[in-house]
Amino acid sequence: MLCRSGCAACCIAASISSPIPGLPEGKPAGMPCPQLLPDLRCAIFGRPERPAVCSELRPEPEMCGGSRDAALAYLERLERATAPAR
């Protein structure tokens, strides 16, 4: 499966615990990645500074759903379900 053009749900909804250029402590869930371009593409796609979690993530029908909104909702639910207890 290929990523949906203009989606970027994983670049917004998902948290990233490793450093990202512009965010040395990582990215909290719900915050757009600072490497997300206005056209919703990744500015560091294919580059070594791209976090491994991003490079290794593969789109799947369950995660992506039928729309960008469905993908955002799925990833938001996943983040809540896997968030550390406070």
A tleap script that builds the chain and sets N, CA, C and O, in Angstrom:
source leaprc.protein.ff14SB
mol = sequence {
  NMET LEU CYS ARG SER GLY CYS ALA ALA CYS
  CYS ILE ALA ALA SER ILE SER SER PRO ILE
  PRO GLY LEU PRO GLU GLY LYS PRO ALA GLY
  MET PRO CYS PRO GLN LEU LEU PRO ASP LEU
  ARG CYS ALA ILE PHE GLY ARG PRO GLU ARG
  PRO ALA VAL CYS SER GLU LEU ARG PRO GLU
  PRO GLU MET CYS GLY GLY SER ARG ASP ALA
  ALA LEU ALA TYR LEU GLU ARG LEU GLU ARG
  ALA THR ALA PRO ALA CARG
}
set mol.1.N position { 0.845 -1.183 0.000 }
set mol.1.CA position { 0.000 0.000 0.000 }
set mol.1.C position { 0.885 1.240 0.000 }
set mol.1.O position { 1.914 1.267 0.675 }
set mol.2.N position { 0.498 2.254 -0.743 }
set mol.2.CA position { 1.222 3.516 -0.785 }
set mol.2.C position { 0.522 4.540 0.097 }
set mol.2.O position { -0.682 4.450 0.338 }
set mol.3.N position { 1.287 5.509 0.574 }
set mol.3.CA position { 0.696 6.584 1.372 }
set mol.3.C position { -0.295 7.377 0.524 }
set mol.3.O position { -0.119 7.543 -0.683 }
set mol.4.N position { -1.337 7.858 1.190 }
set mol.4.CA position { -2.347 8.694 0.545 }
set mol.4.C position { -1.755 10.094 0.361 }
set mol.4.O position { -1.273 10.690 1.324 }
set mol.5.N position { -1.785 10.607 -0.828 }
set mol.5.CA position { -1.286 11.947 -1.105 }
set mol.5.C position { -2.081 12.971 -0.289 }
set mol.5.O position { -3.308 12.903 -0.218 }
set mol.6.N position { -1.367 13.917 0.323 }
set mol.6.CA position { -2.035 14.968 1.086 }
set mol.6.C position { -2.584 14.521 2.413 }
set mol.6.O position { -3.471 15.186 2.948 }
set mol.7.N position { -2.106 13.426 2.975 }
set mol.7.CA position { -2.632 12.913 4.240 }
set mol.7.C position { -1.813 13.421 5.420 }
set mol.7.O position { -2.279 14.279 6.169 }
set mol.8.N position { -0.620 12.913 5.592 }
set mol.8.CA position { 0.298 13.296 6.664 }
set mol.8.C position { -0.250 13.030 8.060 }
set mol.8.O position { 0.217 13.629 9.028 }
set mol.9.N position { -1.231 12.143 8.180 }
set mol.9.CA position { -1.798 11.841 9.500 }
set mol.9.C position { -0.723 11.346 10.463 }
set mol.9.O position { -0.713 11.736 11.631 }
set mol.10.N position { 0.181 10.492 9.986 }
set mol.10.CA position { 1.230 9.963 10.859 }
set mol.10.C position { 2.220 11.045 11.261 }
set mol.10.O position { 2.885 10.912 12.289 }
set mol.11.N position { 2.335 12.114 10.477 }
set mol.11.CA position { 3.249 13.221 10.778 }
set mol.11.C position { 2.645 14.191 11.786 }
set mol.11.O position { 3.326 15.094 12.272 }
set mol.12.N position { 1.384 14.004 12.094 }
set mol.12.CA position { 0.680 14.885 13.028 }
set mol.12.C position { 0.248 14.111 14.269 }
set mol.12.O position { 0.598 14.495 15.385 }
set mol.13.N position { -0.497 13.042 14.096 }
set mol.13.CA position { -1.114 12.340 15.222 }
set mol.13.C position { -0.121 11.565 16.079 }
set mol.13.O position { -0.291 11.473 17.295 }
set mol.14.N position { 0.908 11.010 15.458 }
set mol.14.CA position { 1.830 10.133 16.182 }
set mol.14.C position { 2.854 10.917 16.996 }
set mol.14.O position { 3.309 11.985 16.586 }
set mol.15.N position { 3.206 10.367 18.154 }
set mol.15.CA position { 4.321 10.925 18.918 }
set mol.15.C position { 5.606 10.279 18.404 }
set mol.15.O position { 5.590 9.160 17.889 }
set mol.16.N position { 6.699 10.986 18.548 }
set mol.16.CA position { 8.009 10.477 18.149 }
set mol.16.C position { 8.955 10.756 19.307 }
set mol.16.O position { 9.140 11.910 19.692 }
set mol.17.N position { 9.553 9.714 19.861 }
set mol.17.CA position { 10.407 9.883 21.032 }
set mol.17.C position { 11.869 10.140 20.688 }
set mol.17.O position { 12.651 10.493 21.570 }
set mol.18.N position { 12.250 9.973 19.445 }
set mol.18.CA position { 13.638 10.207 19.046 }
set mol.18.C position { 13.784 11.636 18.506 }
set mol.18.O position { 12.788 12.271 18.159 }
set mol.19.N position { 15.014 12.139 18.435 }
set mol.19.CA position { 15.228 13.497 17.929 }
set mol.19.C position { 14.791 13.645 16.474 }
set mol.19.O position { 14.896 12.723 15.665 }
set mol.20.N position { 14.300 14.834 16.183 }
set mol.20.CA position { 13.932 15.230 14.825 }
set mol.20.C position { 14.602 16.585 14.618 }
set mol.20.O position { 14.635 17.388 15.550 }
set mol.21.N position { 15.135 16.867 13.435 }
set mol.21.CA position { 15.664 18.209 13.220 }
set mol.21.C position { 14.592 19.252 13.568 }
set mol.21.O position { 13.501 19.257 12.998 }
set mol.22.N position { 14.923 20.111 14.492 }
set mol.22.CA position { 13.977 21.120 14.965 }
set mol.22.C position { 13.334 20.753 16.287 }
set mol.22.O position { 12.801 21.626 16.973 }
set mol.23.N position { 13.372 19.470 16.666 }
set mol.23.CA position { 12.822 18.996 17.939 }
set mol.23.C position { 13.762 17.941 18.518 }
set mol.23.O position { 13.525 16.746 18.340 }
set mol.24.N position { 14.814 18.357 19.201 }
set mol.24.CA position { 15.799 17.384 19.705 }
set mol.24.C position { 15.250 16.411 20.738 }
set mol.24.O position { 15.846 15.356 20.957 }
set mol.25.N position { 14.136 16.732 21.373 }
set mol.25.CA position { 13.523 15.838 22.367 }
set mol.25.C position { 12.402 14.998 21.772 }
set mol.25.O position { 11.740 14.255 22.496 }
set mol.26.N position { 12.182 15.102 20.476 }
set mol.26.CA position { 11.099 14.364 19.841 }
set mol.26.C position { 9.849 15.220 19.702 }
set mol.26.O position { 9.883 16.426 19.949 }
set mol.27.N position { 8.753 14.596 19.307 }
set mol.27.CA position { 7.504 15.292 18.995 }
set mol.27.C position { 6.342 14.685 19.757 }
set mol.27.O position { 6.156 13.469 19.728 }
set mol.28.N position { 5.553 15.510 20.439 }
set mol.28.CA position { 4.370 14.970 21.110 }
set mol.28.C position { 3.255 14.645 20.111 }
set mol.28.O position { 3.199 15.206 19.017 }
set mol.29.N position { 2.392 13.750 20.502 }
set mol.29.CA position { 1.231 13.399 19.674 }
set mol.29.C position { 0.374 14.639 19.437 }
set mol.29.O position { 0.194 15.467 20.330 }
set mol.30.N position { -0.143 14.751 18.229 }
set mol.30.CA position { -1.042 15.838 17.884 }
set mol.30.C position { -0.357 17.091 17.366 }
set mol.30.O position { -1.027 18.005 16.884 }
set mol.31.N position { 0.943 17.147 17.455 }
set mol.31.CA position { 1.697 18.301 16.969 }
set mol.31.C position { 2.241 17.980 15.580 }
set mol.31.O position { 2.867 16.936 15.399 }
set mol.32.N position { 2.017 18.850 14.597 }
set mol.32.CA position { 2.608 18.598 13.288 }
set mol.32.C position { 4.134 18.589 13.382 }
set mol.32.O position { 4.727 19.420 14.070 }
set mol.33.N position { 4.743 17.669 12.704 }
set mol.33.CA position { 6.198 17.587 12.670 }
set mol.33.C position { 6.755 18.868 12.049 }
set mol.33.O position { 6.196 19.373 11.074 }
set mol.34.N position { 7.848 19.400 12.601 }
set mol.34.CA position { 8.422 20.618 12.010 }
set mol.34.C position { 8.989 20.378 10.613 }
set mol.34.O position { 9.283 21.336 9.898 }
set mol.35.N position { 9.147 19.125 10.217 }
set mol.35.CA position { 9.647 18.804 8.879 }
set mol.35.C position { 8.525 18.610 7.867 }
set mol.35.O position { 8.780 18.277 6.710 }
set mol.36.N position { 7.281 18.818 8.301 }
set mol.36.CA position { 6.124 18.684 7.413 }
set mol.36.C position { 5.995 19.945 6.570 }
set mol.36.O position { 5.823 21.044 7.099 }
set mol.37.N position { 6.078 19.779 5.271 }
set mol.37.CA position { 5.997 20.904 4.337 }
set mol.37.C position { 4.544 21.334 4.138 }
set mol.37.O position { 3.633 20.561 4.437 }
set mol.38.N position { 4.310 22.543 3.642 }
set mol.38.CA position { 2.934 23.000 3.416 }
set mol.38.C position { 2.102 22.076 2.530 }
set mol.38.O position { 0.881 22.013 2.672 }
set mol.39.N position { 2.762 21.356 1.613 }
set mol.39.CA position { 2.018 20.429 0.743 }
set mol.39.C position { 1.887 19.041 1.381 }
set mol.39.O position { 1.517 18.077 0.709 }
set mol.40.N position { 2.195 18.945 2.683 }
set mol.40.CA position { 2.057 17.729 3.490 }
set mol.40.C position { 3.030 16.622 3.090 }
set mol.40.O position { 2.733 15.440 3.264 }
set mol.41.N position { 4.184 17.000 2.559 }
set mol.41.CA position { 5.263 16.052 2.313 }
set mol.41.C position { 6.342 16.271 3.358 }
set mol.41.O position { 6.383 17.317 4.006 }
set mol.42.N position { 7.217 15.287 3.522 }
set mol.42.CA position { 8.286 15.343 4.515 }
set mol.42.C position { 9.534 15.980 3.910 }
set mol.42.O position { 10.016 15.548 2.862 }
set mol.43.N position { 10.055 17.014 4.578 }
set mol.43.CA position { 11.245 17.714 4.091 }
set mol.43.C position { 12.505 16.856 4.202 }
set mol.43.O position { 13.492 17.122 3.516 }
set mol.44.N position { 12.484 15.821 5.064 }
set mol.44.CA position { 13.686 14.993 5.241 }
set mol.44.C position { 13.457 13.545 4.794 }
set mol.44.O position { 14.205 12.649 5.186 }
set mol.45.N position { 12.440 13.318 3.987 }
set mol.45.CA position { 12.159 11.982 3.470 }
set mol.45.C position { 13.397 11.445 2.758 }
set mol.45.O position { 13.971 12.118 1.903 }
set mol.46.N position { 13.805 10.222 3.119 }
set mol.46.CA position { 14.940 9.578 2.486 }
set mol.46.C position { 16.296 10.048 2.991 }
set mol.46.O position { 17.325 9.574 2.509 }
set mol.47.N position { 16.321 10.957 3.941 }
set mol.47.CA position { 17.587 11.475 4.465 }
set mol.47.C position { 17.936 10.777 5.776 }
set mol.47.O position { 17.035 10.314 6.476 }
set mol.48.N position { 19.210 10.688 6.125 }
set mol.48.CA position { 19.628 9.962 7.330 }
set mol.48.C position { 19.114 10.564 8.630 }
set mol.48.O position { 18.998 9.845 9.622 }
set mol.49.N position { 18.804 11.844 8.662 }
set mol.49.CA position { 18.305 12.452 9.902 }
set mol.49.C position { 16.815 12.192 10.155 }
set mol.49.O position { 16.283 12.568 11.200 }
set mol.50.N position { 16.158 11.558 9.210 }
set mol.50.CA position { 14.748 11.188 9.418 }
set mol.50.C position { 14.703 10.098 10.487 }
set mol.50.O position { 15.452 9.124 10.405 }
set mol.51.N position { 13.829 10.250 11.496 }
set mol.51.CA position { 13.761 9.247 12.566 }
set mol.51.C position { 13.443 7.850 12.021 }
set mol.51.O position { 12.669 7.695 11.076 }
set mol.52.N position { 14.054 6.852 12.636 }
set mol.52.CA position { 13.842 5.462 12.212 }
set mol.52.C position { 12.371 5.087 12.273 }
set mol.52.O position { 11.884 4.362 11.405 }
set mol.53.N position { 11.658 5.565 13.276 }
set mol.53.CA position { 10.239 5.221 13.390 }
set mol.53.C position { 9.469 5.697 12.160 }
set mol.53.O position { 8.524 5.037 11.727 }
set mol.54.N position { 9.859 6.816 11.606 }
set mol.54.CA position { 9.205 7.318 10.392 }
set mol.54.C position { 9.591 6.479 9.173 }
set mol.54.O position { 8.745 6.110 8.359 }
set mol.55.N position { 10.875 6.191 9.069 }
set mol.55.CA position { 11.357 5.415 7.924 }
set mol.55.C position { 10.788 4.004 7.899 }
set mol.55.O position { 10.560 3.442 6.828 }
set mol.56.N position { 10.560 3.435 9.070 }
set mol.56.CA position { 10.095 2.050 9.168 }
set mol.56.C position { 8.575 1.902 9.140 }
set mol.56.O position { 8.065 0.802 8.929 }
set mol.57.N position { 7.853 2.992 9.350 }
set mol.57.CA position { 6.392 2.923 9.344 }
set mol.57.C position { 5.894 2.637 7.933 }
set mol.57.O position { 6.290 3.305 6.978 }
set mol.58.N position { 5.036 1.652 7.812 }
set mol.58.CA position { 4.459 1.293 6.527 }
set mol.58.C position { 2.943 1.459 6.587 }
set mol.58.O position { 2.303 0.998 7.532 }
set mol.59.N position { 2.369 2.117 5.581 }
set mol.59.CA position { 0.919 2.279 5.582 }
set mol.59.C position { 0.221 0.926 5.470 }
set mol.59.O position { 0.645 0.053 4.713 }
set mol.60.N position { -0.831 0.775 6.219 }
set mol.60.CA position { -1.656 -0.434 6.200 }
set mol.60.C position { -3.123 0.001 6.124 }
set mol.60.O position { -3.471 1.054 6.657 }
set mol.61.N position { -3.979 -0.772 5.483 }
set mol.61.CA position { -5.387 -0.390 5.361 }
set mol.61.C position { -6.045 -0.057 6.715 }
set mol.61.O position { -6.811 0.902 6.805 }
set mol.62.N position { -5.757 -0.830 7.746 }
set mol.62.CA position { -6.373 -0.569 9.049 }
set mol.62.C position { -5.947 0.795 9.597 }
set mol.62.O position { -6.769 1.529 10.145 }
set mol.63.N position { -4.682 1.128 9.453 }
set mol.63.CA position { -4.171 2.393 9.975 }
set mol.63.C position { -4.658 3.573 9.138 }
set mol.63.O position { -5.030 4.607 9.693 }
set mol.64.N position { -4.661 3.440 7.840 }
set mol.64.CA position { -4.968 4.558 6.964 }
set mol.64.C position { -6.462 4.762 6.736 }
set mol.64.O position { -6.901 5.877 6.453 }
set mol.65.N position { -7.236 3.705 6.856 }
set mol.65.CA position { -8.672 3.830 6.653 }
set mol.65.C position { -9.005 4.327 5.263 }
set mol.65.O position { -8.189 4.237 4.345 }
set mol.66.N position { -10.201 4.850 5.114 }
set mol.66.CA position { -10.666 5.312 3.813 }
set mol.66.C position { -10.456 6.785 3.560 }
set mol.66.O position { -10.785 7.286 2.485 }
set mol.67.N position { -9.899 7.500 4.558 }
set mol.67.CA position { -9.708 8.943 4.397 }
set mol.67.C position { -8.643 9.442 5.367 }
set mol.67.O position { -8.212 8.716 6.263 }
set mol.68.N position { -8.232 10.669 5.179 }
set mol.68.CA position { -7.275 11.299 6.090 }
set mol.68.C position { -7.867 11.394 7.493 }
set mol.68.O position { -7.179 11.125 8.478 }
set mol.69.N position { -9.139 11.774 7.586 }
set mol.69.CA position { -9.796 11.872 8.897 }
set mol.69.C position { -9.811 10.520 9.605 }
set mol.69.O position { -9.605 10.453 10.817 }
set mol.70.N position { -10.052 9.448 8.861 }
set mol.70.CA position { -10.047 8.103 9.459 }
set mol.70.C position { -8.653 7.746 9.964 }
set mol.70.O position { -8.515 7.156 11.036 }
set mol.71.N position { -7.623 8.097 9.202 }
set mol.71.CA position { -6.244 7.818 9.614 }
set mol.71.C position { -5.891 8.607 10.864 }
set mol.71.O position { -5.283 8.062 11.785 }
set mol.72.N position { -6.265 9.885 10.910 }
set mol.72.CA position { -6.011 10.698 12.103 }
set mol.72.C position { -6.709 10.107 13.320 }
set mol.72.O position { -6.109 10.016 14.391 }
set mol.73.N position { -7.959 9.709 13.171 }
set mol.73.CA position { -8.721 9.147 14.288 }
set mol.73.C position { -8.092 7.841 14.769 }
set mol.73.O position { -7.983 7.620 15.975 }
set mol.74.N position { -7.680 6.982 13.856 }
set mol.74.CA position { -7.059 5.714 14.234 }
set mol.74.C position { -5.768 5.953 15.006 }
set mol.74.O position { -5.548 5.354 16.059 }
set mol.75.N position { -4.921 6.822 14.487 }
set mol.75.CA position { -3.640 7.086 15.136 }
set mol.75.C position { -3.830 7.790 16.480 }
set mol.75.O position { -3.071 7.537 17.415 }
set mol.76.N position { -4.815 8.655 16.591 }
set mol.76.CA position { -5.111 9.295 17.883 }
set mol.76.C position { -5.548 8.253 18.906 }
set mol.76.O position { -5.125 8.306 20.061 }
set mol.77.N position { -6.388 7.308 18.495 }
set mol.77.CA position { -6.810 6.218 19.406 }
set mol.77.C position { -5.612 5.368 19.819 }
set mol.77.O position { -5.487 4.996 20.986 }
set mol.78.N position { -4.743 5.064 18.881 }
set mol.78.CA position { -3.554 4.270 19.169 }
set mol.78.C position { -2.641 5.003 20.154 }
set mol.78.O position { -2.115 4.387 21.081 }
set mol.79.N position { -2.452 6.286 19.967 }
set mol.79.CA position { -1.632 7.089 20.893 }
set mol.79.C position { -2.231 7.052 22.304 }
set mol.79.O position { -1.506 6.848 23.277 }
set mol.80.N position { -3.533 7.245 22.416 }
set mol.80.CA position { -4.175 7.210 23.759 }
set mol.80.C position { -4.024 5.834 24.394 }
set mol.80.O position { -3.767 5.729 25.593 }
set mol.81.N position { -4.181 4.793 23.608 }
set mol.81.CA position { -4.112 3.421 24.142 }
set mol.81.C position { -2.708 3.025 24.575 }
set mol.81.O position { -2.542 2.157 25.432 }
set mol.82.N position { -1.693 3.659 23.985 }
set mol.82.CA position { -0.312 3.264 24.292 }
set mol.82.C position { 0.450 4.325 25.089 }
set mol.82.O position { 1.646 4.176 25.339 }
set mol.83.N position { -0.235 5.381 25.481 }
set mol.83.CA position { 0.436 6.448 26.252 }
set mol.83.C position { 0.808 5.928 27.641 }
set mol.83.O position { 0.045 5.175 28.247 }
set mol.84.N position { 1.973 6.326 28.143 }
set mol.84.CA position { 2.362 5.929 29.503 }
set mol.84.C position { 1.383 6.477 30.534 }
set mol.84.O position { 0.826 7.560 30.355 }
set mol.85.N position { 1.180 5.737 31.596 }
set mol.85.CA position { 0.290 6.209 32.669 }
set mol.85.C position { 0.925 7.442 33.320 }
set mol.85.O position { 2.147 7.547 33.429 }
set mol.86.N position { 0.085 8.350 33.738 }
set mol.86.CA position { 0.590 9.578 34.385 }
set mol.86.C position { 0.594 9.429 35.876 }
set mol.86.O position { 0.984 10.354 36.589 }
savepdb mol mol.pdb
quit
